[in-house]
Every structure is written in C-alpha cells, then in structure tokens.
Amino acid sequence: MQIPQNIIDEVVERADIVDVLGKHLKLKRSGQNYFACCPFHNEKSASFSISPLKQMYHCFGCGESGNSISFVMKYLGLDFVSAVKSLADQYGVHIPEANQEKFSKEQIQQHKQHKLDINQTMTSAMNFYRKTLAGSSYALHYLQHRGLTTTIINQFELGFALNNFQNLAANFNDYAKNKLLIDGGLVIENENGKRYDRFRERIMFPIKNVKGEIIGFGGRIIGQGEPKYLNSPETELFNKSKELYGLFEAKKSIRDLNQVIVVEGYMDVIALHQYGVTNVVATMGTAITEEHIKILFRLCDNICYSFDGDSAGKKAAWRALERSMGLVTDAKAVNFLFLPSEHDPDSFIRQHGVDGFRQKISDGAVGLVAFLLNQLVAEVQINTDEGKARLISLVKPYLDQIKAIALQVILKKQLAAVVDLEPSVVESILNNRSRFAFFNRKLKQIGSAYDNDLKRAPLKVNPLTGLLKSLLANPKLAREFPVPEMEVLQRLDPDLLELFNLIGYLEANCDEFADIDITNLAMSVQFSDLNLAALHTKVAEELVQHQVAFSLSEQDYRDNLYKLVYGKKRKPLPKLD
C-alpha cells in the first residue's frame, strides 16, 4: 500500500513527538527539550533527547535518531505503513484506502468503531475469565501444580472458562443477540440459531497485539477432551500468522538483549518468564511464518528457535529454517536449540535453572548452515560419490535463497569440506550467482581494504544520481538487474558497492516509495558525494506536486547500471587471507 506523502506529513504534524514518546517513556523536561533513558540500549543516565521544536529524537549514547514514525517502527517493531496507520488512527488522520470509492467516510469510521467495540468485548471477556479463575480452586490448583506463581498468573492475566455452554451469558446481558461475541470468536452460533461458548473447561491465555490490546484467546483444557489447546478463530483483530504470544511482554527485553527465543507453547513462554528469561515468544497453533520472522528481525538481530528434541520438534525446526532462509543477512542470524527428548523449555528450566538454560543456548544452539547440512547429509549416503553429488544438488536451492554473501561463502566452504572437493570445484558445479545482502559489512570491508593502495578515482555522480532517484521512486526496479559475481563486486568503486547495498535492501523490503525507511537507510547506505536522504526528499516532493516522480524505464535502468558495472573494468583485487 502506498500512503500519499501529504498524508504522511499530516501524521508527523499531528502526532506530536512528546505526546507519542510520552506514552512509552518517562520524560523529564530540561530547558526546551525533554530527556529519558534510551529504550534502545541499556543506560542509567538519561541521554535520549526529544526536541519539540524539531519534532525529532536523538540518543547521545547509541546514536539512534528519528521522528515519531521511526520511533513507533523501532519501539513496536512495525513496518513503515503499519506505523503510519497506527499513528493516523490515534491522531485522527484519515488514510484513503485503495478501494475507498466503495466506502464513504462514515462507513470507514463505522468499521473502525466496530473493531474498537470488538476489542472492548474481548477485554470484558478477559476480566470475566480472570474473576472465574480467582473463584475456582480446581483451576488454581492445576496452575499451581504446573509451578506457576500468583505473580506470573496475574502478569499474563490468565483466566478460566467453566465447563458450561453459556458461561459468558453471566457477563453479557445481551448474550443471545450480541453480534460482537461472534465477531470476536468468543461464541459459536449453530444452524438453528442456538449459541454456545467456544471455550469451556479451559485455562484462558489472553493474546495481545504489540500494543497490548486483547485480540484473541488460547484455551488449554484441564479435563478430558480434545483438542488440548484451542485458539480463537481468525477475526478482524486476530490473525495467527502475524501474531506471536508474549511479544507485548517480551519486546523490551528482546531489544535490550538483541535476541529472541521462539518456543512452541503458551506454558513455555510463561515458565521462562517466571524464571527470568523474558525475551521469549511463541507461535499459536501454526508453524512460524515469514511475517513472524520479519516482525522479530525488526526488534533484534538474532532469533533462536527452541523446539522439543523429538521428531515433531525437528519438523517444526525444519519449517522454521525454510522460512528463514530468504530473510537472514550477514547481520540477521537464526540458530536452533534442541533440548533432550524428555524435555520442553518449561521442564528443562525447572530442572536446570535459568543459568543452565542460558548455558544450553550458548553452547548447544546450532547455526543455520550446520543445521541445514546435518539434515541434508542424513538424507544421502555421504560415503559414496553418488551421495556427495546428491548432497550438492539438495543444497543448491537453499543456497539460491540466501541473500547474505558471507553466509553463502561459509555454506559453500563447509559443503566442499563435506563432499571432499576443492571450494572452486563446488563453486563451478553450483554455478550460482551470489546475491548481495543489505548490511553486508564483509563486502564493504573488501571494497575499502585496498582503497588507499589502489587510489581509485571516485565514481562520476551524474549517472548514479539518476539510478538512485529511479530506485527510490520505483523500488521494484531493484529486481531488474542480477547482482554481479563476487569477482566483479570486488573490483567496483565504493559508491557502486553502496548502490548494490541499497538494491539488496529495496529488493528484500520495498514494493513502493512508502515502504522505504529512509531514517535507518540513510545511516546504513552512504555515498561519497550524494545525500540519500536529500534525494528521498526530492522524490517525495515530486510525488506530492506531480503525483509521479522521475524514474528510468526498466530497460534504461538495466542499460545504465550495466555501463557503470562493466564499462570501467579494473584489475581484480588480490585475495584476502
């Protein structure tokens, strides 16, 4: 979705930065500015400055800076469009939808109000379930037997649904006609119009979105019956492919530790929290999705999947690997922790304690490359030539998905060792064109390591300017030119390496101008004689004034970039030790 620049400007204007940040941080005024302890790194003295005049924030400790939109993106782990929508809802800015001609402003407002009403209904149901738990010695005994304290029960606002068909009728006087109960997934209506509660004789786990709003429930049966766990259905508020249990409670710890642990169940999350491991979330009755991974990578650089050591846990880990392959970079990593078959995270931490669990992660977690090769080696007869050839063919499609060059190189090197061939031979067999990854620090170092010795002339700016403006105006162009081979990349100008850094980011994250997070991008991609943020502003102005911005055609883009890459060939750089 593309949000018009004038709408973005209105959101920034209305969403006063002091008000936005004050909802999440404790601010203290000092002169014209406000200060707080930075939410993006650990500190004891407040070095996080907020300027009402400039409508900007800046941390003098870690260097983080931006406006109200970039703060919401980083603090809540939202993408650009979601952050703008969130602020627009809070500050009364109407964002026209693509199909807005079908709906009047009144209808759009009614839809928003309907979602708010569902949310209030869910909150009321949660409070009812909590009161029911407080009055049920049977349910409380079950939770205490599972080792949960009163403090942790209250922290996660657990509740209980009695084994009756219409428990919620005691909380909602209009139970028989209340449509919100059905829209929220709390009540089921059969073909005869008779209603009954979805959740019965179950411990109730409220599911919250990243803002802490109740959007659904998970229920764990404590008597006889199936399924053992039952989740809310898909609703206007709840989409299990995009939500993670415990993320609201864990997000600060995830940012502070720069790591998240993904487990399989509600009880795993709560038990780990109780023992002090708070950077933990769980999926809800579904395998982890690419959307889940993107959300987590916005909050941290390291994802640790912790699954049971049985066959089901291995299958879940493999699905997580497949969905992670195209999203890892040389700065964003995943690894896998397999506990002994008799344990899950809940039982393991109770037996070995928090130090034992953290030590297990530190010493026992397996990286993506090692896990991939271990699993694929198990599928072939590696002691035979045919098995080695088969392994290479199995690895290739996964290698093609990896955008991180350093990780590609490591995988190829380890594959060569396993099949007992020279890396150059494996490279020629694979015949793979390496893809450039955003934040690829290794390749940046290659480009700069010999800069002084080679005394390369700076790249002429004019042709690069046109390419950059075109890419910003139409990010889909990033998919129109294959990234050159490593030997070509190694002899390019630093500015061209930065260009491919930008291309890698746009290809992976952006379909249109509104998707670009220019605040973070401009700090990560820097050209010798060009200001990327200034170019972004020019493109935005063109879009506002003319509804379109200058952009090369796909063919001209490919031709111009080809000339820059291959038109000024240099001698290959010597290999690094």
LOPA-88097 format. One line per 2 residues: number of its first residue (from 0); their letters; for each residue y, z, x of C-alpha. Coordinates in nm, 3 decimals. Layout:
<bavexs>
NUM) A) Y,Z,X  ...
</bavexs>
This chain:
<bavexs>
0) MQ) 0.000,0.000,0.000  0.347,-0.089,0.129
2) IP) 0.627,0.151,0.041  0.974,-0.011,0.044
4) QN) 1.198,0.111,0.324  1.470,0.220,0.082
6) II) 1.216,0.449,-0.088  1.117,0.595,0.249
8) DE) 1.484,0.653,0.330  1.535,0.826,-0.005
10) VV) 1.236,1.054,0.058  1.374,1.151,0.400
12) ER) 1.717,1.212,0.246  1.590,1.430,-0.040
14) AD) 1.318,1.616,0.149  1.546,1.848,0.344
16) IV) 1.364,1.931,0.665  1.446,2.303,0.648
18) DV) 1.302,2.322,0.297  0.990,2.121,0.389
20) LG) 0.910,2.317,0.705  1.009,2.647,0.546
22) KH) 0.715,2.614,0.306  0.475,2.630,0.601
24) LK) 0.658,2.817,0.879  0.859,3.136,0.910
26) LK) 1.205,3.011,1.009  1.483,3.210,1.174
28) RS) 1.839,3.082,1.189  2.019,3.072,1.523
30) GQ) 2.361,2.907,1.519  2.345,2.569,1.345
32) NY) 1.968,2.533,1.391  1.652,2.713,1.284
34) FA) 1.367,2.822,1.509  0.999,2.903,1.458
36) CC) 0.681,2.939,1.659  0.538,2.591,1.704
38) PF) 0.247,2.515,1.466  0.109,2.254,1.707
40) HN) 0.041,2.477,2.007  -0.006,2.848,2.073
42) EK) 0.308,3.034,2.174  0.453,3.383,2.138
44) SA) 0.825,3.299,2.159  0.983,3.052,1.917
46) SF) 1.058,2.722,2.090  1.024,2.500,1.781
48) SI) 1.377,2.390,1.683  1.479,2.244,1.345
50) SP) 1.814,2.070,1.311  1.951,2.047,0.953
52) LK) 2.226,1.814,1.077  1.991,1.563,1.239
54) QM) 1.705,1.631,0.994  1.472,1.645,1.294
56) YH) 1.247,1.899,1.464  1.162,1.933,1.832
58) CF) 0.938,2.172,2.024  1.064,2.255,2.372
60) GC) 0.717,2.383,2.460  0.484,2.093,2.380
62) GE) 0.732,1.811,2.314  0.636,1.743,1.951
64) SG) 0.925,1.598,1.752  0.994,1.405,1.434
66) NS) 1.125,1.423,1.078  0.993,1.571,0.754
68) IS) 0.744,1.285,0.705  0.594,1.308,1.054
70) FV) 0.567,1.687,1.017  0.370,1.659,0.692
72) MK) 0.147,1.394,0.851  0.059,1.609,1.151
74) YL) 0.055,1.951,0.983  -0.151,1.847,0.680
76) GL) -0.348,1.570,0.850  -0.225,1.296,0.615
78) DF) -0.166,0.929,0.686  0.185,0.785,0.653
80) VS) 0.154,0.662,0.294  -0.008,0.986,0.173
82) AV) 0.263,1.193,0.344  0.542,0.990,0.182
84) KS) 0.372,1.016,-0.159  0.329,1.392,-0.121
86) LA) 0.698,1.444,-0.041  0.805,1.197,-0.310
88) DQ) 0.614,1.397,-0.572  0.771,1.723,-0.455
90) YG) 1.128,1.593,-0.443  1.134,1.365,-0.745
92) VH) 1.135,1.022,-0.580  0.964,0.750,-0.782
94) IP) 0.742,0.516,-0.580  0.677,0.188,-0.765
96) EA) 0.308,0.102,-0.780  0.170,-0.246,-0.720
98) NQ) 0.079,-0.270,-1.088  0.392,-0.096,-1.210
100) EK) 0.466,-0.374,-1.459  0.176,-0.243,-1.668
102) FS) 0.320,0.107,-1.697  0.658,0.244,-1.797
104) KE) 0.826,0.529,-1.610  0.733,0.755,-1.899
106) QI) 0.366,0.660,-1.869  0.371,0.717,-1.494
108) QQ) 0.529,1.059,-1.546  0.271,1.141,-1.813
110) HK) -0.008,1.054,-1.569  0.141,1.284,-1.303
112) QH) 0.176,1.563,-1.558  -0.185,1.511,-1.668
114) KL) -0.305,1.566,-1.311  -0.093,1.882,-1.288
116) DI) -0.246,2.005,-1.615  -0.599,1.944,-1.482
118) NQ) -0.509,2.136,-1.168  -0.382,2.432,-1.372
120) TM) -0.703,2.423,-1.576  -0.912,2.432,-1.257
122) TS) -0.710,2.727,-1.126  -0.757,2.914,-1.454
124) AM) -1.133,2.849,-1.439  -1.146,2.976,-1.081
126) NF) -0.976,3.302,-1.179  -1.221,3.340,-1.468
128) YR) -1.521,3.287,-1.239  -1.381,3.544,-0.993
130) KT) -1.347,3.805,-1.268  -1.702,3.730,-1.379
132) LA) -1.830,3.785,-1.024  -1.645,4.117,-0.998
134) GS) -1.829,4.236,-1.310  -2.174,4.111,-1.209
136) SY) -2.376,4.346,-0.987  -2.652,4.083,-0.989
138) AL) -2.434,3.813,-0.829  -2.257,4.056,-0.593
140) HY) -2.593,4.184,-0.471  -2.700,3.826,-0.396
142) LQ) -2.388,3.761,-0.184  -2.420,4.095,-0.005
144) HR) -2.785,4.017,0.064  -2.665,3.692,0.224
146) GL) -2.447,3.905,0.451  -2.104,3.829,0.302
148) TT) -1.838,4.099,0.303  -1.590,4.167,0.024
150) TI) -1.312,4.039,0.251  -1.471,3.697,0.305
152) IN) -1.567,3.670,-0.064  -1.202,3.722,-0.156
154) QF) -1.072,3.495,0.121  -1.271,3.199,-0.013
156) EL) -1.217,3.311,-0.375  -1.585,3.294,-0.468
158) GF) -1.686,3.341,-0.830  -1.986,3.342,-1.062
160) AL) -2.087,3.149,-1.375  -2.320,3.337,-1.609
162) NN) -2.637,3.179,-1.746  -2.477,3.088,-2.080
164) FQ) -2.399,2.745,-2.218  -2.036,2.815,-2.308
166) NL) -1.906,3.074,-2.061  -1.565,2.908,-2.040
168) AA) -1.506,2.950,-2.414  -1.413,3.311,-2.332
170) NF) -1.129,3.182,-2.111  -1.013,2.878,-2.310
172) ND) -0.948,2.939,-2.679  -0.944,2.564,-2.743
174) YA) -1.278,2.511,-2.564  -1.411,2.281,-2.840
176) KN) -1.118,2.038,-2.817  -0.965,2.084,-2.471
178) KL) -0.987,1.742,-2.305  -0.877,1.883,-1.968
180) LI) -1.207,2.070,-1.938  -1.392,1.738,-1.949
182) DG) -1.140,1.555,-1.728  -1.178,1.831,-1.466
184) GL) -1.558,1.812,-1.476  -1.599,2.169,-1.598
186) VI) -1.757,2.081,-1.932  -2.005,1.815,-2.046
188) EN) -1.999,1.664,-2.395  -2.321,1.508,-2.525
190) EN) -2.353,1.209,-2.756  -2.341,1.438,-3.060
192) GK) -2.006,1.581,-2.951  -2.151,1.918,-2.855
194) RY) -2.003,2.078,-2.543  -2.160,2.296,-2.277
196) DR) -2.059,2.423,-1.932  -2.159,2.218,-1.629
198) FR) -2.206,2.530,-1.413  -2.445,2.806,-1.525
200) ER) -2.600,3.095,-1.328  -2.434,2.977,-1.012
202) IM) -2.221,3.124,-0.735  -1.897,2.924,-0.761
204) FP) -1.726,2.785,-0.450  -1.373,2.659,-0.528
206) IK) -1.300,2.330,-0.350  -0.940,2.294,-0.230
208) NV) -0.745,1.996,-0.107  -0.545,2.009,0.214
210) KG) -0.252,2.165,0.025  -0.468,2.449,-0.111
212) EI) -0.487,2.323,-0.470  -0.814,2.371,-0.662
214) IG) -0.960,2.025,-0.724  -1.329,2.098,-0.790
216) FG) -1.620,2.339,-0.756  -1.954,2.367,-0.587
218) GR) -2.217,2.584,-0.752  -2.520,2.746,-0.585
220) II) -2.794,2.855,-0.824  -2.922,3.209,-0.765
222) GQ) -3.218,3.200,-1.000  -3.484,2.939,-1.064
224) GE) -3.378,2.582,-1.122  -3.263,2.256,-0.971
226) PK) -3.055,2.130,-0.809  -2.994,2.418,-0.571
228) YL) -2.635,2.300,-0.520  -2.429,2.125,-0.787
230) NS) -2.083,1.977,-0.726  -1.804,1.871,-0.958
232) PE) -1.822,1.503,-1.054  -1.564,1.251,-0.932
234) TE) -1.237,1.315,-1.117  -0.869,1.224,-1.086
236) LF) -0.838,1.518,-0.847  -1.172,1.522,-0.666
238) NK) -1.330,1.252,-0.451  -1.607,1.397,-0.235
240) SK) -1.585,1.102,0.005  -1.233,1.210,0.100
242) EL) -1.250,1.590,0.076  -1.401,1.846,0.314
244) YG) -1.491,2.200,0.215  -1.295,2.461,0.409
246) LF) -1.035,2.221,0.552  -0.745,2.410,0.395
248) EA) -0.858,2.736,0.557  -0.951,2.572,0.889
250) KK) -0.669,2.326,0.959  -0.453,2.560,1.171
252) SI) -0.749,2.667,1.384  -0.858,2.303,1.422
254) RD) -0.515,2.210,1.557  -0.496,2.515,1.784
256) LN) -0.842,2.458,1.936  -0.819,2.076,1.925
258) QV) -1.175,2.075,1.788  -1.353,2.082,1.453
260) IV) -1.715,2.176,1.381  -1.873,1.987,1.091
262) VE) -2.165,2.165,0.922  -2.383,2.086,0.621
264) GY) -2.315,2.361,0.366  -2.071,2.598,0.199
266) MD) -2.251,2.908,0.325  -2.243,2.779,0.683
268) VI) -1.864,2.747,0.664  -1.816,3.093,0.516
270) AL) -2.060,3.268,0.751  -1.898,3.112,1.058
272) HQ) -1.552,3.212,0.932  -1.672,3.568,0.881
274) YG) -1.782,3.585,1.245  -1.454,3.440,1.372
276) VT) -1.544,3.071,1.411  -1.271,2.932,1.187
278) NV) -1.242,2.567,1.298  -1.528,2.462,1.071
280) VA) -1.564,2.237,0.763  -1.850,2.090,0.557
282) TM) -1.920,1.776,0.361  -2.019,1.821,-0.002
284) GT) -2.345,1.662,-0.103  -2.272,1.341,0.084
286) AI) -2.301,1.207,0.437  -1.981,1.217,0.637
288) TE) -1.762,0.913,0.570  -1.518,0.716,0.781
290) EH) -1.238,0.863,0.568  -1.356,1.215,0.658
292) IK) -1.356,1.126,1.028  -1.007,0.974,1.013
294) IL) -0.876,1.290,0.845  -1.029,1.511,1.115
296) FR) -0.909,1.291,1.402  -0.553,1.328,1.270
298) LC) -0.586,1.703,1.327  -0.773,1.712,1.659
300) DN) -0.934,1.505,1.934  -1.287,1.649,1.925
302) IC) -1.545,1.653,1.645  -1.869,1.848,1.689
304) YS) -2.138,1.774,1.430  -2.365,2.076,1.391
306) FD) -2.680,1.995,1.196  -3.017,2.159,1.148
308) GD) -3.277,2.066,1.408  -3.525,1.932,1.151
310) SA) -3.578,1.566,1.060  -3.319,1.582,0.781
312) GK) -3.063,1.714,1.028  -3.143,1.434,1.273
314) KA) -3.097,1.175,0.998  -2.763,1.328,0.899
316) AW) -2.653,1.322,1.264  -2.751,0.956,1.299
318) RA) -2.547,0.863,0.991  -2.254,1.054,1.142
320) LE) -2.295,0.860,1.467  -2.296,0.525,1.286
322) RS) -1.975,0.610,1.101  -1.808,0.745,1.415
324) MG) -1.881,0.452,1.647  -1.581,0.242,1.548
326) LV) -1.339,0.537,1.534  -1.388,0.707,1.871
328) TD) -1.150,0.618,2.151  -1.118,0.736,2.508
330) AK) -0.903,1.020,2.368  -1.101,1.090,2.049
332) AV) -1.458,1.211,2.102  -1.757,1.326,1.899
334) NF) -2.065,1.521,2.003  -2.374,1.659,1.834
336) LF) -2.517,2.011,1.829  -2.880,2.054,1.721
338) LP) -2.989,2.410,1.653  -3.354,2.522,1.680
340) SE) -3.559,2.404,1.381  -3.584,2.757,1.240
342) HD) -3.204,2.795,1.228  -2.897,2.669,1.050
344) PD) -2.545,2.769,1.167  -2.546,3.063,0.923
346) SF) -2.871,3.217,1.052  -2.802,3.128,1.417
348) IR) -2.468,3.307,1.437  -2.611,3.614,1.263
350) QH) -2.888,3.637,1.521  -2.700,3.532,1.836
352) GV) -2.341,3.625,1.750  -2.021,3.429,1.792
354) DG) -2.045,3.419,2.172  -2.397,3.280,2.152
356) FR) -2.287,3.015,1.905  -1.988,2.907,2.115
358) QK) -2.207,2.901,2.425  -2.455,2.681,2.240
360) IS) -2.176,2.435,2.160  -2.050,2.442,2.519
362) DG) -2.390,2.397,2.685  -2.607,2.234,2.421
364) AV) -2.391,1.974,2.247  -2.491,1.613,2.319
366) GL) -2.233,1.337,2.362  -2.227,1.018,2.158
368) VA) -2.365,0.799,2.437  -2.652,1.036,2.521
370) FL) -2.748,1.082,2.155  -2.737,0.707,2.089
372) LN) -2.956,0.622,2.389  -3.200,0.907,2.325
374) QL) -3.256,0.793,1.967  -3.293,0.425,2.054
376) VA) -3.521,0.491,2.353  -3.754,0.675,2.115
378) EV) -3.792,0.353,1.915  -3.922,0.140,2.205
380) QI) -4.189,0.154,2.475  -3.943,0.208,2.756
382) NT) -4.211,0.185,3.027  -4.265,-0.183,2.952
384) DE) -4.039,-0.479,3.027  -4.054,-0.577,2.662
386) GK) -3.941,-0.228,2.563  -3.645,-0.244,2.801
388) AR) -3.543,-0.583,2.664  -3.574,-0.446,2.312
390) LI) -3.354,-0.148,2.402  -3.076,-0.376,2.528
392) SL) -3.085,-0.571,2.202  -3.075,-0.247,2.000
394) VK) -2.777,-0.111,2.193  -2.566,-0.427,2.167
396) PY) -2.450,-0.399,1.802  -2.343,-0.038,1.861
398) LD) -2.166,-0.135,2.181  -1.974,-0.401,1.989
400) QI) -1.835,-0.133,1.757  -1.695,0.087,2.034
402) KA) -1.323,0.028,2.092  -1.292,0.271,2.383
404) IA) -1.323,0.079,2.710  -1.416,0.381,2.924
406) LQ) -1.689,0.475,2.677  -1.814,0.116,2.677
408) VI) -1.838,0.121,3.056  -2.025,0.455,3.053
410) LK) -2.271,0.330,2.791  -2.338,0.011,2.986
412) KQ) -2.386,0.206,3.310  -2.630,0.451,3.150
414) LA) -2.813,0.170,2.973  -2.852,-0.007,3.308
416) AV) -3.000,0.310,3.459  -3.248,0.350,3.173
418) VD) -3.373,-0.012,3.194  -3.359,-0.007,3.577
420) LE) -3.128,-0.306,3.617  -2.801,-0.359,3.800
422) PS) -2.498,-0.296,3.575  -2.375,-0.650,3.641
424) VV) -2.707,-0.790,3.516  -2.689,-0.582,3.198
426) ES) -2.328,-0.696,3.153  -2.428,-1.060,3.173
428) IL) -2.713,-1.005,2.928  -2.489,-0.837,2.678
430) NN) -2.213,-1.096,2.734  -1.985,-0.864,2.545
432) RS) -1.608,-0.896,2.522  -1.469,-0.547,2.573
434) RF) -1.222,-0.429,2.314  -0.910,-0.241,2.410
436) AF) -0.868,0.108,2.260  -0.548,0.289,2.167
438) FN) -0.461,0.573,2.406  -0.681,0.414,2.674
440) RK) -0.550,0.618,2.965  -0.808,0.484,3.208
442) LK) -0.684,0.127,3.184  -0.324,0.244,3.210
444) QI) -0.415,0.408,3.540  -0.576,0.086,3.663
446) GS) -0.255,-0.101,3.584  -0.032,0.149,3.761
448) AY) -0.255,0.247,4.056  -0.169,-0.068,4.251
450) DN) 0.179,-0.122,4.116  0.356,-0.022,4.438
452) DL) 0.122,-0.220,4.663  0.130,-0.542,4.463
454) KR) 0.504,-0.521,4.388  0.453,-0.726,4.075
456) AP) 0.763,-0.875,3.913  0.848,-0.734,3.569
458) LK) 0.747,-0.942,3.271  1.021,-1.151,3.111
460) VN) 1.133,-0.977,2.796  1.217,-1.257,2.552
462) PL) 0.866,-1.382,2.465  0.740,-1.025,2.445
464) TG) 1.016,-0.928,2.201  0.908,-1.195,1.954
466) LL) 0.547,-1.085,1.975  0.636,-0.719,1.924
468) KS) 0.858,-0.786,1.622  0.588,-1.005,1.470
470) LL) 0.322,-0.739,1.520  0.540,-0.469,1.367
472) AN) 0.631,-0.685,1.068  0.275,-0.807,1.017
474) PK) 0.021,-0.569,1.182  -0.270,-0.787,1.069
476) LA) -0.176,-1.027,1.349  -0.339,-0.775,1.584
478) RE) -0.675,-0.908,1.468  -0.594,-1.270,1.557
480) FP) -0.640,-1.259,1.934  -0.955,-1.141,2.114
482) VP) -0.892,-0.880,2.381  -0.947,-1.036,2.726
484) EM) -1.231,-0.946,2.959  -1.188,-0.641,3.180
486) EV) -1.127,-0.853,3.492  -0.837,-1.025,3.314
488) LQ) -0.689,-0.698,3.186  -0.695,-0.552,3.535
490) RL) -0.451,-0.809,3.670  -0.197,-0.804,3.386
492) DP) 0.157,-0.671,3.404  0.203,-0.310,3.289
494) DL) 0.403,-0.433,2.988  0.116,-0.656,2.879
496) LE) -0.126,-0.366,2.912  0.106,-0.169,2.686
498) LF) 0.107,-0.464,2.445  -0.272,-0.451,2.417
500) NL) -0.248,-0.076,2.377  -0.022,-0.142,2.076
502) IG) -0.255,-0.415,1.947  -0.551,-0.177,1.961
504) YL) -0.362,0.083,1.758  -0.243,-0.166,1.494
506) EA) -0.586,-0.325,1.459  -0.753,0.012,1.402
508) NC) -0.493,0.181,1.182  -0.250,-0.055,1.011
510) DE) -0.257,-0.329,0.750  0.117,-0.340,0.683
512) FA) 0.453,-0.219,0.812  0.448,0.105,0.610
514) DI) 0.124,0.216,0.781  0.291,0.242,1.124
516) DI) 0.363,0.596,1.250  0.649,0.495,1.477
518) TN) 0.733,0.851,1.587  0.400,0.905,1.762
520) LA) 0.351,0.539,1.853  0.683,0.512,2.040
522) MS) 0.587,0.812,2.253  0.249,0.662,2.343
524) VQ) 0.339,0.296,2.397  0.636,0.235,2.626
526) FS) 0.771,-0.088,2.774  0.986,-0.123,3.085
528) DL) 1.286,-0.294,2.920  1.216,-0.261,2.547
530) NL) 1.259,0.023,2.300  0.975,0.007,2.047
532) AA) 1.144,0.246,1.804  1.461,0.032,1.806
534) LH) 1.258,-0.282,1.733  1.086,-0.097,1.449
536) TK) 1.427,-0.010,1.304  1.539,-0.375,1.324
538) VA) 1.228,-0.488,1.139  1.287,-0.221,0.875
540) EE) 1.647,-0.339,0.828  1.532,-0.700,0.787
542) LV) 1.280,-0.591,0.525  1.546,-0.400,0.332
544) QH) 1.806,-0.679,0.349  1.586,-0.984,0.305
546) QV) 1.256,-0.845,0.169  1.088,-1.025,0.461
548) AF) 1.112,-0.985,0.837  1.085,-1.233,1.122
550) SL) 0.723,-1.298,1.213  0.544,-1.569,1.406
552) SE) 0.274,-1.765,1.230  -0.084,-1.680,1.324
554) QD) -0.113,-1.995,1.535  0.219,-1.939,1.715
556) YR) 0.125,-1.577,1.777  -0.206,-1.680,1.935
558) DN) -0.043,-1.956,2.142  0.240,-1.736,2.272
560) LY) 0.011,-1.448,2.359  -0.232,-1.682,2.534
562) KL) 0.051,-1.814,2.754  0.153,-1.462,2.850
564) VY) -0.201,-1.354,2.932  -0.339,-1.662,3.103
566) GK) -0.024,-1.851,3.206  0.057,-1.624,3.501
568) KR) -0.273,-1.552,3.663  -0.279,-1.311,3.955
570) KP) -0.539,-1.225,4.211  -0.793,-0.974,4.078
572) LP) -0.721,-0.616,4.171  -0.962,-0.455,4.419
574) KL) -1.225,-0.238,4.254  -1.155,0.132,4.228
576) D) -1.401,0.366,4.392
</bavexs>
